[in-house]
Amino acid sequence: MKLEITERLSFAAGTPFGETGPYERLKARFHGAVDPAQQPITDIALAPTDRDGLVRYSADVVILRPTDPARGNRRLFVDWGNRGNKRALRAFNDAPQTNDPITPAHAGNGFLFRRGYSIVFAAWQGDLLPGDGRMLLDLPIAHHNGQPLRGRIRTEIVGRPDCDTLPLSGWPSTRSHPTVSLDTTKATLIRRRYPGSAPETLHPSAWHFARIQGQPGERAIVPCRETIHLPGGFQPGWIYELIYEAEAPLILGLGHAAIRDLVSHLRHAPETPTPGIERAYGWGPSQTGRAIRDFIFHGFNADHEARRVFDGLIPHVAGAGRLNTARFANLSVAAGQQYEDHFNPADSFPFAYASCTDPITGRTDAILKRPATDPLVIHTQTATEYWQRRGSLVHTDPTGRDLPIPANVRLFHWSSTQHNIDLPDTPDPAIRNRLNVVATTALARAMLDAMDRWATDGTPPPESRIPTVADGTLVSYDTWRRQFPAIPGAALPREPSDLPHIDYGPHAAQGILREPPAIDTSRHHTVLVPAVDRDGNELAGVRAPMVAAPLATYTGWNLRTRGHGHGAMHQFSGSTIPFADSAEERAMTNDPRPAIAERYPDRDAYVAAITAAASALCREGLMLAEDVPRAEAAAANWHAPRHDVKLP
């Protein structure tokens, strides 16, 4: 193992952060090697080896560390990096999103720096393409008899306006598996209006393995093994599926080994740039939350000397998923949603940290099953995960019964919030409602402090806060529908689908998939959703101040508009459905929810309600004291620009 430092710069123009002092930024390349006989990685035996019989890889690394490491807190904080992007400073420091953190503005409120963490951004996703500062991991290709491995695969594309050419991966930032043949008669392209609609097969002459070259008037169709061209364009909102023979799959599971070996190196190597580390924590949202859960499940939290790698891990908004690192996988593809990506095998048993039995297969398993090296886990999720990511299966068995929560796990549902923390500058024409505007970064800061106390001296975090079947706060869709208020003009989502039994083929564990997979809807895992109050806001979990003192109904779901899959839930979007401003407006619109003026006589009353809610969370260890005045200041202008409240 070797960490090659390529750049060293002062961070934030030398700004000192409390007792920690100033920081510096290191850019590096980590070169690793593994013995293929000792790795639980799909197709590792098909990777080329060096003269020592080892499989090699190399990864981008960026470290923000105290200029004087002795003044730090002797803790690593690892940002797994969502699709190669650095997310932690946005999520914990309220900093602007950037993949090149260097200026004082990129430090945000300074939280992680004032705490003294050595912050590590590490590449783990091997199928990304260079660009926009993404963190890259170089991986070997699987070979058979000296040639790149081949196989039949499927890729899904949702049509978008004014688009006639796309990479086969469906993602411009993600490597495509090249087609073996440019002959479209050897492939199949179908499209559906909705996921359950009858498929329409496009004639092989209607599309090409090709890309477009040149400006309008001089455009040429150029054969290409990594792109698909559909003259006339992909129909917006339609779901396209391409099944073709591809080649050259990457050994994607090496991404887990890269994180394991890098963190072990930073903790234990004689010449590490992060000396004296006593604890290591990791965090990742969405795709990277699934990666963390998969990392634990496959036993990567033990290094080559059987030492625990991470003391604590915080998967965020992962839902019940793990990672699909099977042969020909596409790691950028989101796990299954109501409308798209149904067949991504990210949602596969086991879903829970606790042990339980799958009634379909008879298998008993758990994500946590190695007490000697399992980390402490704080799993956080929003309302969106219950609706779009089968979040109830994190803490229920496949039949919908509450599971016990292991002693080394805390589960927190951030009530009535959405998957993403960022709000776009311009509205998305595919989305019906305004996005969910509830601010949650203060909750993340409290979780990290709680994890540090837990791992350092055994001080337990607050008890888990989740909806449960036992207390009636985790319910069926039919029950939720009866609870949700009759808001004028509000369209409601269809039931989030129970997870059907999906058969990916007899050797799916080794990455040999059946495409398309066989689906048995007669056997399924039960998915439940959080119960709501008279406003439509969720009862159980951690209520952020904006939910405890609401100005709207906040949901974890949003709906697609006409021409974009009308009526289906939209990706991982939530909704803000504002209250009426006044009693007169409420009466005129027949809105059953009390109006804003009926809840808060004036701005000061709203500020007081927000402050009281923040203070209560602080007393319970779910917010930090420093965040109470922040919430109060934001409320002074009715949380503008997140809300548009204009009252006398």
Residue, then its C-alpha position, 0 to 999 in steps of 0.5 A: m500500500k502506498l499513499e502518494i501525495t501530489e499536492r499540498l495547499s493551505f485551506a481556507a486562506g489559513t483561517p484558524f478554526g477554534e482550538t484546532g487552528p488552520y487546515e491544509r488540503l492534501k491531494a493524493r493517489f492511493h495505490g493498493a493491492v489485494d490477494p484475490a483468494q482472500q476477497p469476497i468480491t464478484d469476479i475477483a478471480l477473473a482480474p489480471t494479477d501482477r507477478d506477485g499474484l495480486v490485483r492492483y487498483s489506485a484511487d483519488v484521495v483528498i484530505l483536509r487536515p489540521t496544519d498541526p495534527a497534534r491540535g486535531n481531535r485524532r479522529l478521521f471523518v470519511d466522506w464516501g463520496n456520492r457518485g464521486n462528489k464531495r458531500a460532507l461539507r454541504a451536509f455538516n457545515d452548510a457550505p456551498q456544494t463543491n468538488d474543489p474545497i479550498t476557499p474560506a466560503h467552502a468551510g461553511n460554518g466550520f463545524l467539522f473543522r472546529r471539532g478537529y476532524s481530519i476529513v478524508f474524501a475517498a474514491w470508491q466508485g470505479d465506473l465514473l468518468p473524469g470531469d467536474g472534479r469527481m473522485l476516480l478509482d481505477l479498476p481492472i477489467a474481468h477477463h476470460n481466456g485472455q479476453p474481456l468477459r462478455g455477457r447479456i445486460r440490460t440498461e434503462i433510460v427515462g426519456r427526456p426532452d430534446c435528447d436523441t443520443l445518450p450513453l449506454s449507461g444512461w449517465p453522462s458521468t458513468r462508463s458504459h459497457p461497450t456493445v460487442s456488436l453494432d448490429t442492432t438486430k442482435a439487441t432489443l430496445i423496448r419502451r413503456r409508458y408506465p412500468g406496468s404498461a405492455p412493452e413496445t419493441l422498436h424495430p432495429s432500423a429505428w435506432h443505432f449504436a451511434r453518436i451525433q457529431g457536428q453542428p446542426g446542418e452538418r450533423a453526422i451519425v457516427p457508429c459508437r459502441e458506447t452510445i445509443h442514438l434514436p432519431g427523433g429523440f427519446q419520448p419524454g417520460w417514457i421508460y426505455e430498456l435496452i438489452y444487448e451483449a456487452e463486454a469488459p465489466l469492471i471488478l466493482g467490488l474492489g471499491h469496498a477494499a479500497i476504502r478498507d485499505l485506505v482507512s487502515h493505512l491512514r490509521h496504522a501506517p508508519e508515515t501516515p499524513t494523519p498520525g495518532i488517529e484514535r477513532a475513524y467514522g464514515w458517512g455517506p448519503s443515498q448511493t453511498g449510504r447503500a455502499i456503507r451498508d454493503f461494506i458492513f454486510h460483506g465484512f470489509n470493516a475488518d482489515h488484513e490484520a483483523r482490526r476494526v476499520f471504522d469505529g462508527l458508520i452513519p449511512h444516510v437516506a439509504g433506505a433498505g438497500r445495499l449496493n449492486t456490485a455484480r458483474f456488469a453492474n452500473l453503480s450510478v443507477a439509483a436503487g428501485q423507485q416506483y417509476e424507474d430502475h425497478f430491477n436494480p438488485a440493490d434491494s435484496f435480503p437482508f435489509a435490516y441490521a437485526s437478524c431475521t428470516d426471509p419467508i420467501t427463501g427461508r434464509t436467515d441473515a443480517i447486515l450486522k453479524r461480526p461482533a468482533t469488527d462490526p462498527l457502531v451504526i447510526h442509520t438516518q433516513t427521511a420520509t422519502e425512504y419510506w415511500q421510495r426506498r422501502g425504508s420500513l424494511v430497515h426495522t421490520d421483518p419482511t412480513g411487516r413486523d417490528l424487529p428489535i434494534p441491536a444494541n450497537v445500532r440507532l435508527f432515526h427517522w427525520s419526520s416529514t423530510q425529503h431525500n435531498i437537502d439541496l433545492p434547485d434554483t429553477p423549478d423542474p417541469a417534471i415535478r408537480n409540487r414545490l419540493n420539501v423545504v425542511a432544513t435538516t443539516a442541524l440534525a446531522r451535526a448532532m448525530l456525529d457528536a453523538m457517534d463520537r461520544w458513543a465510540t469514545d467513552g460509551t456514552p449512549p446516543p439518544e434512543s432510536r426514533i422511528p415509526t413502529v407497528a406496535d404504537g400505530t405510527l407505521v401503517s399500511y397505505d390504506t390507513w395512511r390514505r384515510q389519515f391524510p387530510a383532504i387538501p384542496g387540489a392535492a393529488l396523492p401518490r399511489e401505494p408504494s409497491d411491496l417488494p416482489h420476489i425478483d429472480y436474477g438467475p441461478h448465479a446472481a451472487q456471483g454476478i451472472l444475471r438473467e436479463p430481464p429478471a423473472i418477477d414473482t408478484s405473488r411473493h413479496h416483502t411488505v412495505l409500510v409508511p409513517a402515519v400522519d397527523r391532521d396536517g398530513n405531517e408525520l407523527a413519529g421520528v425526529r421532528a425538525p423545528m420546521v416540522a414541529a412548528p409547520l407552515a405547510t404539509y411536508t411529505g417525502w413524496n412528489l408526483r410527476t407531471r403530465g408528459h413526464g410519467h403523470g401521477a407516478m412518484h418522482q424520483f426522491s423528491g418530497s413536497t411542500i403543500p403550504f397552509a392557507d395564510s388566513a382563516e378567510e383563505r382557508a374557508m374559501t378554499n375549503d382547506p381542513r388545515p388551520a391557517i398560518a394566522e390561526r397558528y401563529p398570531d404574528r411573526d414573533a409567535y412563529v419564532a417562539a415556536i421554532t425556538a421552543a422546538a429547537s431547544a427541546l431537540c437540544r435537550e434531547g441530544l438531537m440538536l446542538a446548542e449552537d444550532v438553536p440561535r441559527a433556527e431562531a434567526a432563520a425563523a425571524n423571516w418565516h424561513a425565507p426563501r424556503h417559504d413564501v409567507k406574507l402576513p401583516 
